[in-house]
Amino acid sequence: MKAVIATLPVLLAMLSSGVLAEDFSFDASEYEKKTFEFNGYVEAKQEALRLQPERAAYTLNYPDEAPRDWLYRSTGTLDLAGTLNLTNSVANLHGQAFYAQDAFTSSHEYDKIMDGGIRWSPSSDLSLDIGKRVQRWGKGYAWNPVGFIERPKDPSDPQTVREGFNMLSLDWTKTREGIIRTITFTPVIIPTYDELNPDFGSEEYLNPAAKLYLLAWDTDIDLMWLGEGARAQSAGLDFSRNLSTNLEIHGEWAHQYGVTQNYLLPSGNVTQGTKNSDSYLLGLRYLTEREITWIIEYFHNGRGYSSSELDAYYEFIDTAISPDAATSLRQKARQLMQSGYSKANPGENYLYLRASASEPFDWLYTTPAVTLISHLDDGSFQVTPEISYTGFSNIELRARAMLLSREQKTEFGEKLSRQRFEIYARYIF
């Protein structure tokens, strides 16, 4: 301590003479939260899809179109976000506008609200939030079986910005010493009535939900619950723990009561059934010495269809598009496809594997990556190599290709396209 006190006059003299000022300066205003913040991006994307006109998905999606091998699509997106920071409250609004066009159709939306609202914090451990929000529940990278109150991720591009739901939530946090160091309780209400949250449910419910977060035994743990209402009652948990400085393990488990699901009957008719389902995920994230990040996840979809159920579906839609099939049969096939069988990852067991390298071979500002998504029950898969570059000021460039296996009567082999190439340029401000 005496040595430290003795050096203080020397340090003060150096600071006053400007010796240290040449190497270090501190401006507190750079770290203060601004009253108003505004940011966003403009993106131009071009896609090329190599189609499979011989597959049922093509005929059912484009019944009046002649077969074609390639489809080119152009998309423009404007994403804007503004935040107003006051003494103990924050108001924000995040919106998007886009326009997309290809040879078959065009679509646009110029006033889409992704999220926005007001967050009031009367104290450091308590806050009240009302507005359109995305509650990111779960520790999985590609899937979140415990994401009861959010829109599902796209496993092909998990980082894509998602739209929220209108809700009211409360956050209460308590820090303490001991085994459990942090506790956060988050009750939520997601009301559905009239035109409020129609994508969450069509009937009038308050839809209460809650999450309890614990930092215990150096492990992040969440307990989640969704009450019965517009969606089935659900309960789940997740965890994440660092096994070492460069190895992390995470997992999720979700149980849903009385889930309603569509099923194909041998007659070709569709019926609804209910069941209790269990979904779970287990994953690892590992950073090598050469700064390659590996992510591997196994996902069991308790709401998925078995191999025999999917086989029956593929047989049915192939029959429905045959030249001598009745028009009514084709209509049934189209309705069945839209009822859940053609959604992303409709099966039961999946594997996700991703490797991304930060500036390999001294490629400055460059991040190459490759991703594999496999349906373990039928052996089909999708491989996505990609590369991004951020060497230009405020500009991000990205190119990727999605290459799908082609076996008939498998999930990825029956997709609309067998290859998809895309490139985008994004200007961030």
Backbone hydrogen bonds in HBPLUS format (Angstrom, degrees):
<---DONOR---> <-ACCEPTOR-->    atom                        ^
c    i                          cat <-CA-CA->   ^        H-A-AA   ^      H-
h    n   atom  resd res      DA  || num        DHA   H-A  angle D-A-AA Bond
n    s   type  num  typ     dist DA aas  dist angle  dist       angle   num
A0005-ILE N   A0001-MET O   3.03 MM   4  6.38 160.8  2.07 154.0 158.2     1
A0006-ALA N   A0002-LYS O   2.91 MM   4  6.10 152.1  1.99 146.6 154.8     2
A0007-THR N   A0003-ALA O   3.18 MM   4  6.40 138.8  2.36 140.2 149.4     3
A0007-THR N   A0004-VAL O   3.20 MM   3  5.35 131.6  2.44  97.7 109.8     4
A0008-LEU N   A0005-ILE O   3.28 MM   3  5.41 149.5  2.38 101.1 109.7     5
A0011-LEU N   A0007-THR O   3.07 MM   4  6.33 160.7  2.11 156.8 162.1     6
A0012-LEU N   A0008-LEU O   2.95 MM   4  6.17 162.5  1.98 158.6 163.3     7
A0013-ALA N   A0009-PRO O   2.95 MM   4  6.15 155.2  2.01 146.5 152.9     8
A0014-MET N   A0010-VAL O   2.98 MM   4  6.25 155.8  2.04 147.8 154.4     9
A0015-LEU N   A0011-LEU O   2.96 MM   4  6.22 159.3  2.00 151.0 156.3    10
A0016-SER N   A0012-LEU O   2.95 MM   4  6.14 160.9  1.98 149.0 154.1    11
A0017-SER N   A0013-ALA O   3.02 MM   4  6.16 138.9  2.19 141.5 151.8    12
A0019-VAL N   A0014-MET O   3.10 MM   5  5.39 138.1  2.28 161.0 159.0    13
A0018-GLY N   A0015-LEU O   3.16 MM   3  5.23 153.8  2.23 100.8 108.8    14
A0023-ASP N   A0020-LEU O   2.98 MM   3  5.55 142.0  2.13 114.9 124.3    15
A0024-PHE N   A0020-LEU O   3.05 MM   4  6.17 148.2  2.16 156.5 166.3    16
A0030-GLU N   A0027-ASP O   3.01 MM   3  5.73 153.6  2.08 119.4 126.2    17
A0031-TYR N   A0028-ALA O   3.05 MM   3  5.54 149.5  2.15 111.9 120.1    18
A0085-ASN N   A0035-THR O   2.70 MM  50  4.79 160.6  1.73 143.5 149.5    19
A0037-GLU N   A0083-THR O   2.84 MM  46  5.07 161.0  1.87 149.9 156.0    20
A0083-THR N   A0037-GLU O   2.80 MM  46  5.07 158.0  1.85 149.6 153.9    21
A0039-ASN N   A0081-ALA O   2.94 MM  42  5.44 163.5  1.97 160.7 165.2    22
A0081-ALA N   A0039-ASN O   2.86 MM  42  5.44 153.2  1.93 169.0 161.7    23
A0429-PHE N   A0040-GLY O   2.90 MM 389  5.52 170.4  1.91 148.6 151.6    24
A0041-TYR N   A0079-ASP O   2.87 MM  38  5.27 147.3  1.97 140.6 150.0    25
A0079-ASP N   A0041-TYR O   2.91 MM  38  5.27 174.5  1.92 163.7 165.0    26
A0042-VAL N   A0427-TYR O   2.92 MM 385  5.27 150.8  2.01 143.6 152.5    27
A0427-TYR N   A0042-VAL O   2.86 MM 385  5.27 162.6  1.89 157.2 159.8    28
A0043-GLU N   A0077-THR O   2.85 MM  34  5.07 164.7  1.88 153.5 156.4    29
A0077-THR N   A0043-GLU O   2.91 MM  34  5.07 162.2  1.95 147.7 151.8    30
A0044-ALA N   A0425-ALA O   3.05 MM 381  5.55 160.4  2.09 154.6 160.1    31
A0425-ALA N   A0044-ALA O   3.03 MM 381  5.55 154.1  2.10 151.6 158.6    32
A0045-LYS N   A0075-THR O   2.86 MM  30  5.14 169.1  1.87 160.6 162.0    33
A0075-THR N   A0045-LYS O   2.93 MM  30  5.14 162.6  1.96 154.3 155.8    34
A0046-GLN N   A0423-ILE O   2.96 MM 377  5.58 165.2  1.98 162.6 166.6    35
A0423-ILE N   A0046-GLN O   3.04 MM 377  5.58 151.3  2.12 152.4 161.5    36
A0047-GLU N   A0073-ARG O   2.84 MM  26  5.07 163.7  1.86 157.9 161.1    37
A0073-ARG N   A0047-GLU O   2.97 MM  26  5.07 162.0  2.01 135.1 140.6    38
A0048-ALA N   A0421-PHE O   2.78 MM 373  5.13 153.1  1.85 151.9 157.5    39
A0421-PHE N   A0048-ALA O   2.85 MM 373  5.13 166.6  1.86 149.6 154.1    40
A0049-LEU N   A0071-LEU O   2.82 MM  22  5.09 171.9  1.82 154.4 157.3    41
A0071-LEU N   A0049-LEU O   2.88 MM  22  5.09 146.0  2.00 143.1 152.9    42
A0050-ARG N   A0419-GLN O   2.85 MM 369  5.07 164.0  1.88 141.7 147.1    43
A0418-ARG N   A0050-ARG O   2.94 MM 368  5.96 155.7  2.00 174.3 175.1    44
A0051-LEU N   A0069-ASP O   2.69 MM  18  5.03 139.7  1.85 134.8 144.5    45
A0052-GLN N   A0416-LEU O   2.99 MM 364  5.85 141.4  2.15 162.7 152.1    46
A0055-ARG N   A0052-GLN O   2.97 MM   3  5.65 167.3  1.99 124.3 128.5    47
A0058-TYR N   A0055-ARG O   3.22 MM   3  5.69 134.7  2.44 106.4 116.2    48
A0060-LEU N   A0056-ALA O   2.92 MM   4  6.08 164.4  1.95 161.1 165.4    49
A0061-ASN N   A0057-ALA O   3.02 MM   4  5.93 147.7  2.12 136.8 145.2    50
A0062-TYR N   A0058-TYR O   2.84 MM   4  5.82 158.9  1.88 153.8 159.7    51
A0065-GLU N   A0062-TYR O   3.25 MM   3  5.39 170.2  2.26 112.0 114.2    52
A0074-SER N   A0101-GLN O   2.94 MM  27  5.48 163.0  1.97 157.1 159.7    53
A0101-GLN N   A0074-SER O   2.94 MM  27  5.48 152.0  2.02 152.9 161.9    54
A0076-GLY N   A0099-TYR O   2.90 MM  23  5.35 157.3  1.95 152.1 159.6    55
A0099-TYR N   A0076-GLY O   2.95 MM  23  5.35 146.4  2.06 148.5 157.2    56
A0078-LEU N   A0097-ALA O   2.80 MM  19  5.18 162.3  1.83 158.3 162.3    57
A0097-ALA N   A0078-LEU O   2.90 MM  19  5.18 147.4  2.01 147.5 156.8    58
A0080-LEU N   A0095-GLY O   2.99 MM  15  5.51 165.4  2.02 157.3 162.1    59
A0095-GLY N   A0080-LEU O   2.90 MM  15  5.51 156.3  1.96 161.4 168.3    60
A0082-GLY N   A0093-LEU O   2.93 MM  11  5.48 158.5  1.98 153.4 160.0    61
A0093-LEU N   A0082-GLY O   2.98 MM  11  5.48 150.1  2.07 154.1 160.8    62
A0084-LEU N   A0091-ALA O   2.70 MM   7  5.10 168.4  1.71 162.3 166.3    63
A0091-ALA N   A0084-LEU O   2.97 MM   7  5.10 162.4  2.00 145.9 151.0    64
A0086-LEU N   A0089-SER O   2.87 MM   3  5.24 163.8  1.90 168.8 170.1    65
A0121-SER N   A0088-ASN O   2.71 MM  33  5.24 175.6  1.71 163.8 165.0    66
A0090-VAL N   A0119-ARG O   2.80 MM  29  5.15 150.1  1.89 143.7 154.0    67
A0119-ARG N   A0090-VAL O   2.77 MM  29  5.15 160.6  1.81 153.7 160.5    68
A0092-ASN N   A0117-GLY O   2.99 MM  25  5.62 157.7  2.04 155.1 162.4    69
A0117-GLY N   A0092-ASN O   2.93 MM  25  5.62 143.2  2.07 141.2 150.1    70
A0094-HIS N   A0115-ASP O   2.76 MM  21  5.26 150.6  1.85 172.7 166.5    71
A0114-MET N   A0094-HIS O   2.80 MM  20  5.57 145.8  1.92 143.4 154.4    72
A0115-ASP N   A0094-HIS O   3.29 MM  21  5.26 161.5  2.33 136.9 140.6    73
A0096-GLN N   A0112-LYS O   2.78 MM  16  5.25 158.0  1.82 153.9 161.6    74
A0112-LYS N   A0096-GLN O   3.15 MM  16  5.25 141.7  2.31 177.7 166.5    75
A0098-PHE N   A0109-GLU O   2.82 MM  11  5.57 155.3  1.88 150.5 158.2    76
A0109-GLU N   A0098-PHE O   3.07 MM  11  5.57 155.4  2.13 152.0 153.8    77
A0100-ALA N   A0107-SER O   2.83 MM   7  5.30 170.0  1.84 161.2 162.6    78
A0107-SER N   A0100-ALA O   2.85 MM   7  5.30 158.7  1.89 150.0 155.0    79
A0102-ASP N   A0105-THR O   2.92 MM   3  5.61 159.9  1.96 166.3 173.0    80
A0164-GLY N   A0114-MET O   2.91 MM  50  5.94 165.8  1.93 159.4 160.7    81
A0116-GLY N   A0132-LYS O   2.88 MM  16  5.18 154.9  1.94 138.0 142.3    82
A0132-LYS N   A0116-GLY O   2.74 MM  16  5.18 145.8  1.86 163.9 161.2    83
A0118-ILE N   A0130-ILE O   2.97 MM  12  5.63 156.1  2.02 163.3 166.2    84
A0130-ILE N   A0118-ILE O   3.04 MM  12  5.63 161.0  2.08 157.0 162.9    85
A0120-TRP N   A0128-LEU O   2.78 MM   8  5.18 160.9  1.82 159.0 160.5    86
A0128-LEU N   A0120-TRP O   2.74 MM   8  5.18 157.5  1.79 151.2 158.3    87
A0126-LEU N   A0123-SER O   3.43 MM   3  5.42 170.8  2.43 105.0 107.7    88
A0173-THR N   A0125-ASP O   2.87 MM  48  4.84 159.6  1.91 137.3 143.0    89
A0127-SER N   A0171-ASP O   2.98 MM  44  5.25 145.1  2.11 146.9 154.1    90
A0171-ASP N   A0127-SER O   2.92 MM  44  5.25 165.3  1.94 151.4 154.9    91
A0129-ASP N   A0169-SER O   2.85 MM  40  5.18 174.6  1.86 156.5 156.1    92
A0169-SER N   A0129-ASP O   2.85 MM  40  5.18 167.8  1.87 155.3 158.9    93
A0131-GLY N   A0167-MET O   3.10 MM  36  5.70 159.9  2.14 162.4 167.6    94
A0167-MET N   A0131-GLY O   2.83 MM  36  5.70 161.3  1.86 152.4 154.7    95
A0133-ARG N   A0165-PHE O   2.86 MM  32  5.50 157.9  1.91 147.6 140.6    96
A0165-PHE N   A0133-ARG O   2.91 MM  32  5.50 147.9  2.02 151.2 143.4    97
A0137-TRP N   A0135-GLN O   3.08 MM   2  5.91 118.7  2.47 111.0  94.7    98
A0147-GLY N   A0144-ASN O   2.98 MM   3  5.28 164.0  2.00 119.2 120.9    99
A0148-PHE N   A0146-VAL O   2.78 MM   2  5.43 137.8  1.95 105.7  93.0   100
A0157-ASP N   A0154-ASP O   2.82 MM   3  5.38 150.3  1.90 119.9 128.9   101
A0160-THR N   A0157-ASP O   3.15 MM   3  5.89 169.5  2.16 127.8 129.6   102
A0168-LEU N   A0189-ILE O   2.94 MM  21  5.21 153.2  2.01 146.9 155.7   103
A0189-ILE N   A0168-LEU O   2.83 MM  21  5.21 147.2  1.93 150.1 160.3   104
A0170-LEU N   A0187-PRO O   3.09 MM  17  5.64 148.2  2.20 157.6 164.8   105
A0172-TRP N   A0185-PHE O   3.02 MM  13  5.28 153.3  2.09 145.4 153.8   106
A0185-PHE N   A0172-TRP O   2.82 MM  13  5.28 155.9  1.88 151.0 157.2   107
A0174-LYS N   A0183-ILE O   2.74 MM   9  5.14 154.5  1.80 153.2 161.0   108
A0183-ILE N   A0174-LYS O   2.81 MM   9  5.14 150.3  1.89 149.5 158.9   109
A0176-ARG N   A0181-ARG O   2.87 MM   5  4.97 158.8  1.92 138.5 141.1   110
A0217-TRP N   A0179-ILE O   3.27 MM  38  5.65 152.7  2.35 134.5 140.1   111
A0181-ARG N   A0215-LEU O   2.85 MM  34  5.59 151.5  1.93 178.2 168.9   112
A0215-LEU N   A0182-THR O   2.99 MM  33  5.03 155.5  2.05 142.1 144.1   113
A0184-THR N   A0213-TYR O   2.99 MM  29  4.95 158.0  2.04 138.2 141.8   114
A0213-TYR N   A0184-THR O   2.76 MM  29  4.95 171.3  1.76 156.2 158.2   115
A0186-THR N   A0211-LYS O   2.84 MM  25  5.11 160.9  1.88 160.4 164.5   116
A0211-LYS N   A0186-THR O   2.93 MM  25  5.11 143.4  2.07 126.4 138.1   117
A0188-VAL N   A0209-ALA O   2.72 MM  21  4.97 162.1  1.75 150.0 145.6   118
A0209-ALA N   A0188-VAL O   2.82 MM  21  4.97 152.1  1.89 148.8 148.1   119
A0190-ILE N   A0206-LEU O   3.11 MM  16  5.88 122.2  2.46 153.5 167.2   120
A0190-ILE N   A0207-ASN O   3.27 MM  17  5.28 158.7  2.32 123.8 130.0   121
A0192-THR N   A0205-TYR O   2.88 MM  13  5.40 159.8  1.92 161.4 164.3   122
A0205-TYR N   A0192-THR O   3.12 MM  13  5.40 139.2  2.29 133.1 145.2   123
A0196-LEU N   A0193-TYR O   2.85 MM   3  5.41 166.6  1.87 143.3 146.0   124
A0200-PHE N   A0197-ASN O   3.04 MM   3  5.35 149.9  2.14 107.9 117.1   125
A0201-GLY N   A0197-ASN O   3.38 MM   4  6.78 152.0  2.46 152.5 159.2   126
A0227-GLY N   A0208-PRO O   2.81 MM  19  5.41 174.3  1.81 163.5 164.8   127
A0210-ALA N   A0225-TRP O   2.93 MM  15  5.37 152.3  2.01 150.2 152.8   128
A0225-TRP N   A0210-ALA O   2.95 MM  15  5.37 139.1  2.12 160.0 162.2   129
A0212-LEU N   A0223-LEU O   2.83 MM  11  5.09 157.2  1.88 147.8 155.6   130
A0223-LEU N   A0212-LEU O   2.88 MM  11  5.09 151.3  1.96 139.1 148.7   131
A0214-LEU N   A0221-ILE O   2.78 MM   7  5.12 161.2  1.81 156.3 159.5   132
A0221-ILE N   A0214-LEU O   2.87 MM   7  5.12 157.2  1.93 158.7 163.7   133
A0216-ALA N   A0219-THR O   3.02 MM   3  5.30 147.8  2.13 158.3 151.4   134
A0219-THR N   A0216-ALA O   2.85 MM   3  5.30 140.2  2.01 112.3 123.4   135
A0220-ASP N   A0240-SER O   2.93 MM  20  5.14 157.9  1.98 164.0 160.4   136
A0240-SER N   A0220-ASP O   2.91 MM  20  5.14 136.3  2.11 142.8 150.4   137
A0222-ASP N   A0238-ASP O   3.09 MM  16  5.26 161.9  2.12 137.5 139.7   138
A0238-ASP N   A0222-ASP O   2.98 MM  16  5.26 147.0  2.09 141.8 147.4   139
A0224-MET N   A0236-GLY O   2.84 MM  12  5.11 172.2  1.85 141.0 143.7   140
A0236-GLY N   A0224-MET O   3.04 MM  12  5.11 157.9  2.09 135.8 134.2   141
A0226-LEU N   A0234-SER O   2.86 MM   8  5.03 158.6  1.90 147.3 146.3   142
A0234-SER N   A0226-LEU O   2.95 MM   8  5.03 158.2  1.99 138.8 145.6   143
A0229-GLY N   A0231-ARG O   3.12 MM   2  5.20 154.1  2.19 155.1 157.4   144
A0257-TYR N   A0233-GLN O   2.84 MM  24  5.46 171.5  1.85 168.7 171.5   145
A0235-ALA N   A0255-HIS O   2.91 MM  20  5.39 156.0  1.97 154.1 162.0   146
A0255-HIS N   A0235-ALA O   2.76 MM  20  5.39 168.9  1.77 170.3 174.3   147
A0237-LEU N   A0253-TRP O   2.94 MM  16  5.55 151.1  2.03 152.6 161.3   148
A0253-TRP N   A0237-LEU O   2.93 MM  16  5.55 150.4  2.02 165.4 167.1   149
A0239-PHE N   A0251-GLY O   3.03 MM  12  5.53 148.9  2.12 148.9 151.2   150
A0251-GLY N   A0239-PHE O   3.07 MM  12  5.53 152.4  2.14 148.4 149.5   151
A0241-ARG N   A0249-ILE O   2.92 MM   8  5.52 158.9  1.97 160.1 166.8   152
A0249-ILE N   A0241-ARG O   2.93 MM   8  5.52 165.8  1.95 158.9 161.1   153
A0243-LEU N   A0247-LEU O   2.80 MM   4  5.54 136.5  1.99 141.7 155.4   154
A0244-SER N   A0247-LEU O   3.28 MM   3  5.13 155.2  2.35 141.9 139.9   155
A0287-LEU N   A0246-ASN O   2.94 MM  41  5.10 158.8  1.99 146.6 152.4   156
A0248-GLU N   A0285-ARG O   2.87 MM  37  5.13 160.8  1.91 152.7 158.6   157
A0285-ARG N   A0248-GLU O   2.87 MM  37  5.13 154.0  1.94 148.8 152.1   158
A0250-HIS N   A0283-GLY O   2.96 MM  33  5.28 163.9  1.98 145.3 146.5   159
A0283-GLY N   A0250-HIS O   2.82 MM  33  5.28 167.3  1.84 158.6 156.4   160
A0252-GLU N   A0281-LEU O   2.90 MM  29  5.05 153.2  1.97 137.4 140.7   161
A0281-LEU N   A0252-GLU O   2.90 MM  29  5.05 154.7  1.96 141.3 142.5   162
A0254-ALA N   A0279-SER O   2.80 MM  25  5.23 157.1  1.85 160.9 163.1   163
A0279-SER N   A0254-ALA O   2.91 MM  25  5.23 161.3  1.95 151.4 157.7   164
A0256-GLN N   A0277-SER O   2.92 MM  21  5.28 160.8  1.95 151.0 157.2   165
A0277-SER N   A0256-GLN O   2.95 MM  21  5.28 154.8  2.02 144.7 152.8   166
A0259-VAL N   A0275-LYS O   2.71 MM  16  5.27 148.0  1.81 157.1 149.5   167
A0275-LYS N   A0259-VAL O   3.03 MM  16  5.27 140.5  2.19 129.9 141.5   168
A0261-GLN N   A0273-GLY O   2.82 MM  12  5.42 155.9  1.87 159.5 166.4   169
A0273-GLY N   A0261-GLN O   2.87 MM  12  5.42 159.8  1.91 155.5 161.9   170
A0263-TYR N   A0271-THR O   2.73 MM   8  5.31 155.8  1.79 162.2 168.2   171
A0271-THR N   A0263-TYR O   2.91 MM   8  5.31 160.5  1.94 152.6 158.0   172
A0265-LEU N   A0269-ASN O   2.84 MM   4  5.41 171.7  1.85 173.5 171.6   173
A0268-GLY N   A0265-LEU O   2.87 MM   3  5.37 161.7  1.90 118.9 125.2   174
A0280-TYR N   A0300-HIS O   3.12 MM  20  5.37 148.6  2.23 136.9 146.5   175
A0300-HIS N   A0280-TYR O   2.86 MM  20  5.37 173.5  1.87 166.4 168.6   176
A0282-LEU N   A0298-TYR O   3.05 MM  16  5.45 152.0  2.13 148.4 157.0   177
A0298-TYR N   A0282-LEU O   2.91 MM  16  5.45 161.5  1.94 153.1 158.2   178
A0284-LEU N   A0296-ILE O   2.89 MM  12  5.45 150.3  1.98 152.0 161.8   179
A0296-ILE N   A0284-LEU O   3.05 MM  12  5.45 160.7  2.09 151.8 156.9   180
A0286-TYR N   A0294-TRP O   2.86 MM   8  5.09 159.0  1.90 145.9 153.1   181
A0294-TRP N   A0286-TYR O   2.76 MM   8  5.09 169.7  1.77 156.4 159.6   182
A0288-THR N   A0292-ILE O   3.01 MM   4  5.30 165.8  2.03 142.3 145.5   183
A0291-GLU N   A0288-THR O   3.05 MM   3  5.22 150.7  2.14 114.6 114.7   184
A0358-SER N   A0291-GLU O   3.22 MM  67  5.93 160.3  2.26 156.9 162.2   185
A0293-THR N   A0356-SER O   2.79 MM  63  5.28 158.9  1.83 163.1 161.5   186
A0356-SER N   A0293-THR O   3.02 MM  63  5.28 153.6  2.09 140.6 148.9   187
A0295-ILE N   A0354-ARG O   2.85 MM  59  5.12 156.4  1.91 151.2 155.9   188
A0354-ARG N   A0295-ILE O   2.85 MM  59  5.12 152.4  1.92 151.9 158.0   189
A0297-GLU N   A0352-TYR O   2.85 MM  55  5.04 155.4  1.91 145.0 149.8   190
A0352-TYR N   A0297-GLU O   2.85 MM  55  5.04 156.9  1.91 153.4 156.9   191
A0299-PHE N   A0350-TYR O   3.00 MM  51  5.16 166.9  2.02 141.4 144.9   192
A0350-TYR N   A0299-PHE O   2.90 MM  51  5.16 156.0  1.96 152.2 159.0   193
A0301-ASN N   A0348-GLU O   2.63 MM  47  4.63 160.9  1.67 140.8 146.9   194
A0304-GLY N   A0301-ASN O   3.02 MM   3  5.23 162.9  2.05 113.8 116.6   195
A0305-TYR N   A0346-PRO O   2.74 MM  41  6.07 160.7  1.77 157.6 159.7   196
A0310-LEU N   A0306-SER O   3.02 MM   4  6.32 156.6  2.08 153.4 159.4   197
A0311-ASP N   A0307-SER O   2.89 MM   4  6.08 152.6  1.97 146.4 154.7   198
A0312-ALA N   A0308-SER O   3.05 MM   4  6.23 156.1  2.11 142.6 148.1   199
A0313-TYR N   A0309-GLU O   3.15 MM   4  6.36 147.0  2.26 136.4 145.2   200
A0314-TYR N   A0310-LEU O   2.94 MM   4  6.24 160.9  1.98 154.3 157.9   201
A0315-GLU N   A0311-ASP O   3.01 MM   4  6.24 159.5  2.06 150.6 156.1   202
A0316-PHE N   A0312-ALA O   3.02 MM   4  6.16 153.1  2.10 140.8 148.3   203
A0317-ILE N   A0313-TYR O   3.03 MM   4  6.33 165.8  2.05 158.9 160.7   204
A0318-ASP N   A0314-TYR O   3.12 MM   4  6.19 150.5  2.21 142.6 150.5   205
A0319-THR N   A0315-GLU O   3.08 MM   4  6.31 151.1  2.17 143.5 151.0   206
A0320-ALA N   A0316-PHE O   2.93 MM   4  6.19 148.4  2.03 145.4 155.0   207
A0321-ILE N   A0317-ILE O   3.26 MM   4  6.41 133.1  2.49 138.1 146.5   208
A0322-SER N   A0319-THR O   3.30 MM   3  5.42 162.2  2.33 105.0 110.2   209
A0325-ALA N   A0322-SER O   3.03 MM   3  5.37 167.4  2.04 120.5 123.0   210
A0329-LEU N   A0326-ALA O   3.11 MM   3  5.29 127.8  2.39  99.1 112.1   211
A0330-ARG N   A0326-ALA O   3.27 MM   4  6.70 152.6  2.35 147.8 154.6   212
A0331-GLN N   A0327-THR O   3.02 MM   4  6.33 151.6  2.11 148.6 156.7   213
A0332-LYS N   A0328-SER O   3.00 MM   4  6.26 151.3  2.09 141.8 149.1   214
A0333-ALA N   A0329-LEU O   2.98 MM   4  6.28 153.9  2.05 144.5 151.7   215
A0334-ARG N   A0330-ARG O   2.98 MM   4  6.24 153.4  2.05 145.5 152.3   216
A0335-GLN N   A0331-GLN O   2.99 MM   4  6.24 158.1  2.03 148.4 154.0   217
A0336-LEU N   A0332-LYS O   2.85 MM   4  6.04 154.6  1.91 148.2 155.8   218
A0337-MET N   A0333-ALA O   2.91 MM   4  6.10 154.5  1.97 146.2 152.8   219
A0338-GLN N   A0334-ARG O   3.16 MM   4  6.38 150.6  2.25 142.2 149.3   220
A0339-SER N   A0335-GLN O   3.07 MM   4  6.15 117.0  2.48 135.6 151.2   221
A0339-SER N   A0336-LEU O   3.13 MM   3  5.03 146.0  2.25  96.7 106.9   222
A0343-LYS N   A0340-GLY O   3.38 MM   3  5.34 167.8  2.40 103.8 107.1   223
A0376-LEU N   A0349-ASN O   2.95 MM  27  5.55 139.2  2.12 134.7 144.5   224
A0351-LEU N   A0374-SER O   2.98 MM  23  5.20 152.1  2.06 145.3 153.0   225
A0374-SER N   A0351-LEU O   2.95 MM  23  5.20 162.9  1.98 150.4 155.6   226
A0353-LEU N   A0372-LEU O   2.92 MM  19  5.10 156.6  1.97 151.0 155.3   227
A0372-LEU N   A0353-LEU O   2.73 MM  19  5.10 161.9  1.76 157.9 163.5   228
A0355-ALA N   A0370-VAL O   3.04 MM  15  5.61 159.3  2.09 157.8 164.3   229
A0370-VAL N   A0355-ALA O   2.98 MM  15  5.61 149.0  2.08 151.1 161.0   230
A0357-ALA N   A0368-PRO O   3.01 MM  11  5.78 162.4  2.05 164.5 169.8   231
A0359-GLU N   A0366-THR O   2.91 MM   7  5.05 144.8  2.04 161.7 172.8   232
A0363-TRP N   A0360-PRO O   2.84 MM   3  5.61 153.4  1.91 125.6 132.2   233
A0366-THR N   A0363-TRP O   3.30 MM   3  5.61 148.8  2.40 136.4 132.0   234
A0390-THR N   A0365-TYR O   2.98 MM  25  5.19 154.9  2.04 142.3 150.4   235
A0367-THR N   A0388-SER O   2.99 MM  21  5.31 159.9  2.03 148.1 152.9   236
A0388-SER N   A0367-THR O   3.12 MM  21  5.31 149.2  2.22 124.2 133.5   237
A0369-ALA N   A0386-GLU O   2.95 MM  17  5.33 156.6  2.01 147.1 145.0   238
A0386-GLU N   A0369-ALA O   2.84 MM  17  5.33 154.8  1.91 160.4 156.2   239
A0371-THR N   A0384-THR O   2.98 MM  13  4.99 146.7  2.10 118.7 129.0   240
A0384-THR N   A0371-THR O   2.77 MM  13  4.99 158.5  1.81 149.4 155.6   241
A0373-ILE N   A0382-GLN O   2.98 MM   9  5.30 158.8  2.02 152.1 158.9   242
A0382-GLN N   A0373-ILE O   2.84 MM   9  5.30 144.2  1.97 148.8 160.3   243
A0375-HIS N   A0380-SER O   2.93 MM   5  5.49 156.0  1.99 147.1 155.1   244
A0379-GLY N   A0375-HIS O   2.90 MM   4  5.68 130.4  2.15 153.2 167.9   245
A0405-SER N   A0381-PHE O   3.05 MM  24  5.64 162.2  2.08 160.1 158.5   246
A0383-VAL N   A0403-LEU O   2.90 MM  20  5.24 166.3  1.91 151.9 153.8   247
A0403-LEU N   A0383-VAL O   2.88 MM  20  5.24 174.9  1.88 156.7 158.5   248
A0401-ALA N   A0385-PRO O   3.05 MM  16  5.80 155.9  2.11 164.9 171.9   249
A0387-ILE N   A0399-ALA O   2.90 MM  12  5.57 151.1  1.98 160.4 168.0   250
A0399-ALA N   A0387-ILE O   2.97 MM  12  5.57 159.3  2.01 159.5 166.3   251
A0389-TYR N   A0397-LEU O   2.80 MM   8  5.13 153.5  1.87 145.6 152.0   252
A0397-LEU N   A0389-TYR O   2.92 MM   8  5.13 166.4  1.94 153.4 157.7   253
A0395-ILE N   A0392-PHE O   3.20 MM   3  5.39 165.7  2.22 128.3 125.1   254
A0428-ILE N   A0394-ASN O   2.77 MM  34  5.09 166.0  1.79 152.9 157.3   255
A0396-GLU N   A0426-ARG O   2.84 MM  30  5.12 160.7  1.88 150.3 156.9   256
A0426-ARG N   A0396-GLU O   2.86 MM  30  5.12 162.1  1.89 154.3 159.5   257
A0398-ARG N   A0424-TYR O   3.07 MM  26  5.51 158.1  2.12 158.4 160.5   258
A0424-TYR N   A0398-ARG O   2.91 MM  26  5.51 158.2  1.95 155.9 162.6   259
A0400-ARG N   A0422-GLU O   2.98 MM  22  5.62 160.1  2.02 159.3 162.6   260
A0422-GLU N   A0400-ARG O   2.98 MM  22  5.62 165.3  2.00 166.7 167.0   261
A0402-MET N   A0420-ARG O   2.69 MM  18  4.98 163.3  1.72 152.1 158.2   262
A0420-ARG N   A0402-MET O   2.92 MM  18  4.98 140.7  2.07 138.7 147.9   263
A0404-LEU N   A0418-ARG O   3.02 MM  14  5.13 169.6  2.03 157.1 154.2   264
A0414-GLU N   A0410-THR O   3.07 MM   4  5.96 131.6  2.31 145.2 152.3   265
